[in-house]
Amino acid sequence: MRTRLIVTAVSIAAIGLAAFGVFTAFATVSATTLKPDAVAGKSESVLCATCHGSDGMSVATNIPNLAGQHYAYLIQQLIAYKDGTRKNGVMTEMVRPMPLAELRNVAAYFSTIRVDVSTGKAKK
């Protein structure tokens, strides 16, 4: 009975270590390959500029400013439009064909734009 218990414990430990190795490898690849690129995001956000402005500052009061928003907030909203959790006909159609890497880049770009709160304009 004791031998069976030891063999079972060793088997569970081996499975756990194998799973940890797979997880660690996945996390390393994901962190490297999915790192957002704000420079690429600037060129990938050309269509966004139509409504949100090239500097992320909208000229229309019913369209939100994106400049200076936190990256985590922006990517969360973009993913919500893409998966249908958040609904807006225009945004859903704009975001649906974009790959996740591109969404990350666009969110990174808009999050890097600084806004001067005294003027309400993006800092150049």
Backbone as JSON, one array per atom type, in Angstrom:
{
  "sequence": "MRTRLIVTAVSIAAIGLAAFGVFTAFATVSATTLKPDAVAGKSESVLCATCHGSDGMSVATNIPNLAGQHYAYLIQQLIAYKDGTRKNGVMTEMVRPMPLAELRNVAAYFSTIRVDVSTGKAKK",
  "N": [[0.83, -1.19, 0.0], [1.92, 1.24, 0.83], [3.94, 1.55, -1.08], [2.43, 1.87, -3.4], [1.23, 4.34, -2.83], [3.47, 6.04, -2.78], [4.37, 5.77, -5.44], [2.14, 6.83, -6.77], [2.21, 9.48, -5.78], [4.69, 10.33, -6.81], [4.13, 10.12, -9.54], [2.11, 12.04, -9.84], [3.56, 14.32, -9.17], [5.42, 14.34, -11.27], [3.74, 14.75, -13.48], [2.78, 17.26, -12.8], [5.17, 18.79, -12.9], [5.79, 18.53, -15.61], [3.57, 19.81, -16.76], [4.0, 22.35, -15.71], [6.35, 23.0, -17.01], [5.47, 23.16, -19.68], [3.64, 25.26, -19.4], [5.39, 27.32, -18.59], [7.02, 27.54, -20.84], [5.09, 28.37, -22.71], [4.28, 30.81, -21.56], [6.65, 32.26, -21.76], [7.01, 32.43, -24.56], [4.63, 33.76, -25.25], [4.93, 36.2, -23.9], [7.04, 37.28, -25.28], [6.27, 37.27, -28.02], [3.86, 38.6, -28.07], [4.24, 41.17, -27.26], [3.33, 44.51, -27.22], [3.73, 46.97, -29.85], [4.21, 50.19, -30.03], [5.12, 51.92, -32.03], [4.59, 50.56, -34.42], [1.87, 50.48, -34.02], [1.1, 53.1, -34.47], [1.11, 53.42, -37.27], [-0.71, 51.43, -37.85], [-3.03, 52.44, -36.89], [-4.29, 54.14, -38.62], [-6.88, 54.09, -39.78], [-8.37, 54.47, -37.49], [-7.94, 57.11, -36.93], [-9.7, 58.52, -38.48], [-12.09, 58.9, -37.07], [-11.3, 59.2, -34.37], [-9.23, 60.96, -34.42], [-5.88, 61.81, -35.48], [-4.07, 62.18, -33.49], [-5.32, 61.0, -31.43], [-7.23, 62.56, -30.29], [-10.44, 63.33, -30.43], [-12.56, 65.18, -32.67], [-15.22, 65.35, -32.49], [-17.86, 65.49, -30.16], [-19.26, 63.22, -29.44], [-17.63, 61.08, -29.84], [-15.16, 59.2, -28.35], [-12.07, 60.38, -26.86], [-8.92, 58.91, -27.36], [-6.3, 59.26, -26.76], [-3.82, 59.07, -24.3], [-5.22, 57.28, -22.7], [-5.22, 54.42, -20.52], [-3.25, 51.59, -21.34], [-4.18, 48.97, -20.65], [-6.92, 49.39, -20.34], [-7.67, 50.25, -22.92], [-7.0, 47.99, -24.57], [-8.65, 46.09, -23.43], [-11.2, 47.08, -24.08], [-11.09, 47.05, -26.9], [-10.85, 44.31, -27.4], [-13.27, 43.5, -26.33], [-15.06, 44.66, -28.17], [-14.3, 43.18, -30.4], [-14.92, 40.51, -29.69], [-17.62, 40.72, -29.31], [-18.7, 41.29, -26.85], [-18.91, 43.94, -26.08], [-20.96, 46.25, -27.66], [-21.15, 47.94, -30.69], [-21.91, 49.05, -33.75], [-20.17, 50.26, -35.7], [-17.59, 50.19, -34.48], [-17.33, 47.44, -33.99], [-17.24, 46.38, -36.6], [-14.91, 47.61, -37.49], [-12.92, 46.55, -35.84], [-13.18, 43.76, -35.85], [-11.84, 42.36, -38.1], [-9.18, 42.73, -37.41], [-6.09, 41.41, -36.28], [-5.1, 40.12, -33.02], [-2.51, 40.98, -32.29], [-2.23, 43.35, -33.72], [-4.27, 44.89, -32.57], [-3.23, 45.14, -30.01], [-0.97, 46.68, -30.59], [-2.12, 49.07, -31.53], [-3.51, 49.9, -29.25], [-1.32, 50.28, -27.59], [-0.04, 52.4, -28.92], [-1.94, 54.59, -28.73], [-2.01, 54.79, -25.97], [0.45, 55.83, -25.38], [0.44, 58.47, -26.07], [0.6, 61.65, -24.78], [-1.42, 63.9, -22.9], [-2.06, 67.31, -22.55], [-3.47, 68.59, -19.85], [-4.19, 71.17, -19.27], [-4.73, 72.42, -21.67], [-6.2, 70.59, -23.02], [-5.32, 69.23, -25.2], [-3.37, 67.0, -27.28], [0.0, 66.36, -26.45], [2.77, 67.3, -28.32]],
  "CA": [[0.0, 0.0, 0.0], [2.82, 2.39, 0.94], [4.63, 1.67, -2.36], [1.46, 2.43, -4.33], [1.08, 5.74, -2.47], [4.68, 6.73, -3.22], [4.33, 5.78, -6.9], [1.1, 7.8, -7.15], [2.71, 10.83, -5.47], [5.74, 10.64, -7.79], [3.47, 10.31, -10.83], [1.43, 13.34, -9.81], [4.61, 15.34, -9.2], [5.98, 14.36, -12.63], [2.74, 15.4, -14.35], [2.79, 18.68, -12.43], [6.38, 19.41, -13.45], [5.63, 18.59, -17.07], [2.6, 20.87, -17.04], [4.65, 23.62, -15.39], [7.3, 23.27, -18.1], [4.69, 23.6, -20.84], [3.12, 26.59, -19.08], [6.5, 28.26, -18.59], [7.4, 27.76, -22.24], [4.03, 29.16, -23.34], [4.33, 32.16, -21.01], [7.82, 32.92, -22.32], [6.72, 32.73, -25.95], [3.57, 34.76, -25.3], [5.46, 37.5, -23.46], [7.92, 37.78, -26.32], [5.61, 37.46, -29.3], [2.67, 39.44, -27.98], [4.58, 42.48, -26.72], [2.82, 45.53, -28.14], [4.68, 47.86, -30.5], [3.54, 51.48, -30.22], [5.53, 52.5, -33.31], [3.76, 49.88, -35.43], [0.49, 50.87, -33.75], [0.82, 54.4, -35.07], [0.74, 53.22, -38.68], [-1.88, 50.55, -37.91], [-4.2, 53.17, -36.4], [-4.69, 55.14, -39.63], [-8.35, 54.11, -39.89], [-8.91, 55.0, -36.22], [-7.8, 58.56, -36.98], [-10.87, 59.08, -39.15], [-13.06, 59.32, -36.04], [-10.68, 59.52, -33.09], [-8.15, 61.93, -34.62], [-4.56, 61.2, -35.65], [-3.38, 62.25, -32.2], [-6.18, 60.38, -30.44], [-8.15, 63.56, -29.74], [-11.58, 63.42, -31.33], [-13.12, 66.51, -32.89], [-16.66, 65.24, -32.24], [-18.11, 65.24, -28.74], [-19.84, 61.88, -29.22], [-16.6, 60.08, -30.12], [-14.2, 59.34, -27.25], [-10.63, 60.58, -27.05], [-8.15, 57.72, -27.01], [-4.98, 59.69, -26.31], [-3.57, 59.06, -22.87], [-5.94, 56.23, -21.97], [-4.35, 53.34, -20.1], [-3.15, 50.47, -22.28], [-5.04, 47.86, -20.23], [-8.31, 49.77, -20.63], [-7.87, 50.26, -24.37], [-6.99, 46.64, -25.14], [-9.85, 45.43, -22.94], [-12.34, 47.55, -24.86], [-10.94, 46.56, -28.28], [-11.17, 42.88, -27.39], [-14.72, 43.39, -26.1], [-15.71, 44.91, -29.46], [-13.97, 42.08, -31.3], [-15.65, 39.28, -29.34], [-19.04, 41.0, -29.24], [-19.13, 41.61, -25.49], [-19.31, 45.34, -26.16], [-21.64, 46.38, -28.95], [-21.2, 49.19, -31.44], [-21.82, 48.59, -35.13], [-18.98, 50.78, -36.39], [-16.37, 49.66, -33.85], [-17.27, 45.99, -34.21], [-16.8, 46.16, -37.98], [-13.52, 48.07, -37.63], [-12.02, 45.74, -35.03], [-13.34, 42.32, -36.11], [-10.81, 41.74, -38.94], [-7.83, 43.02, -36.93], [-5.53, 40.39, -35.4], [-4.83, 40.57, -31.66], [-1.24, 41.72, -32.25], [-2.5, 44.7, -34.22], [-5.05, 45.57, -31.53], [-2.27, 45.48, -28.95], [-0.12, 47.78, -31.07], [-2.94, 50.28, -31.58], [-3.73, 50.3, -27.86], [-0.04, 50.79, -27.09], [0.19, 53.71, -29.52], [-2.79, 55.61, -28.13], [-1.67, 54.95, -24.55], [1.7, 56.58, -25.23], [0.21, 59.89, -26.37], [0.36, 62.42, -23.56], [-2.38, 64.97, -23.07], [-1.88, 68.47, -21.68], [-4.79, 68.81, -19.28], [-4.53, 72.6, -19.23], [-5.24, 72.82, -22.97], [-7.06, 69.54, -23.56], [-4.76, 68.81, -26.49], [-2.27, 66.05, -27.2], [1.34, 66.98, -26.45], [3.57, 66.88, -29.5]],
  "C": [[0.87, 1.25, 0.0], [3.54, 2.63, -0.4], [3.69, 2.3, -3.39], [1.27, 3.93, -4.08], [2.27, 6.55, -2.95], [4.7, 6.84, -4.74], [3.3, 6.8, -7.4], [1.58, 9.22, -6.92], [3.79, 11.25, -6.47], [5.13, 10.89, -9.16], [2.79, 11.67, -10.9], [2.46, 14.46, -9.88], [5.2, 15.46, -10.6], [5.02, 15.05, -13.6], [2.71, 16.9, -14.08], [4.0, 19.4, -12.99], [6.3, 19.54, -14.96], [4.68, 19.7, -17.46], [3.22, 22.23, -16.78], [5.63, 23.99, -16.5], [6.59, 23.77, -19.35], [4.17, 25.01, -20.61], [4.23, 27.63, -19.15], [6.94, 28.57, -20.02], [6.37, 28.62, -22.95], [4.09, 30.6, -22.87], [5.51, 32.93, -21.59], [7.57, 33.32, -23.77], [5.69, 33.84, -26.05], [4.11, 36.14, -24.94], [6.34, 38.11, -24.55], [7.15, 38.14, -27.59], [4.43, 38.42, -29.24], [2.97, 40.82, -27.39], [4.12, 43.56, -27.71], [3.92, 46.46, -28.64], [3.96, 49.16, -30.83], [3.89, 52.12, -31.55], [4.72, 51.87, -34.45], [2.3, 50.3, -35.26], [0.13, 52.2, -34.36], [0.39, 54.24, -36.52], [-0.5, 52.34, -38.81], [-3.16, 51.26, -37.47], [-4.71, 54.22, -37.38], [-6.21, 55.22, -39.75], [-9.0, 54.68, -38.63], [-8.93, 56.53, -36.25], [-9.01, 59.24, -37.63], [-11.87, 59.63, -38.13], [-12.4, 59.84, -34.77], [-9.55, 60.53, -33.2], [-6.79, 61.26, -34.68], [-3.76, 61.22, -34.35], [-4.24, 61.68, -31.07], [-7.18, 61.32, -29.79], [-9.26, 63.79, -30.76], [-12.05, 64.86, -31.48], [-14.62, 66.52, -32.63], [-16.89, 64.87, -30.77], [-18.69, 63.86, -28.46], [-18.86, 60.75, -29.52], [-15.5, 60.26, -29.06], [-12.78, 59.63, -27.7], [-9.92, 59.31, -26.61], [-6.77, 58.08, -26.45], [-4.9, 59.65, -24.79], [-4.35, 58.04, -22.06], [-4.95, 55.13, -21.59], [-4.4, 52.2, -21.1], [-4.15, 49.36, -21.92], [-6.51, 48.15, -20.53], [-8.57, 49.68, -22.14], [-7.93, 48.85, -24.95], [-8.22, 45.86, -24.66], [-11.08, 45.82, -23.77], [-12.28, 47.04, -26.3], [-11.3, 45.08, -28.36], [-12.67, 42.68, -27.18], [-15.5, 43.69, -27.38], [-15.51, 43.72, -30.4], [-14.78, 40.82, -30.97], [-17.14, 39.48, -29.14], [-19.58, 41.29, -27.85], [-19.61, 43.06, -25.41], [-19.85, 45.56, -27.56], [-21.61, 47.82, -29.46], [-20.95, 48.79, -32.88], [-20.54, 49.01, -35.84], [-17.72, 50.15, -35.8], [-16.23, 48.15, -34.07], [-16.74, 45.68, -35.6], [-15.35, 46.58, -38.2], [-12.55, 47.08, -36.98], [-12.04, 44.26, -35.4], [-12.22, 41.74, -36.99], [-9.37, 41.92, -38.43], [-7.32, 41.88, -36.04], [-5.2, 40.98, -34.03], [-3.54, 41.38, -31.57], [-1.43, 43.16, -32.7], [-3.31, 45.52, -33.21], [-4.14, 46.0, -30.39], [-1.41, 46.67, -29.35], [-0.88, 49.1, -31.07], [-3.18, 50.8, -30.16], [-2.45, 50.89, -27.26], [0.23, 52.19, -27.63], [-0.64, 54.8, -28.82], [-2.46, 55.83, -26.65], [-0.38, 55.74, -24.34], [1.54, 58.07, -25.51], [-0.13, 60.61, -25.06], [-0.56, 63.59, -23.86], [-2.07, 66.08, -22.07], [-3.26, 68.83, -21.14], [-5.18, 70.29, -19.24], [-5.11, 73.09, -20.55], [-6.21, 71.81, -23.55], [-6.59, 69.04, -24.91], [-3.62, 67.82, -26.25], [-0.96, 66.82, -27.26], [2.09, 66.45, -27.66], [4.98, 66.53, -29.09]]
}
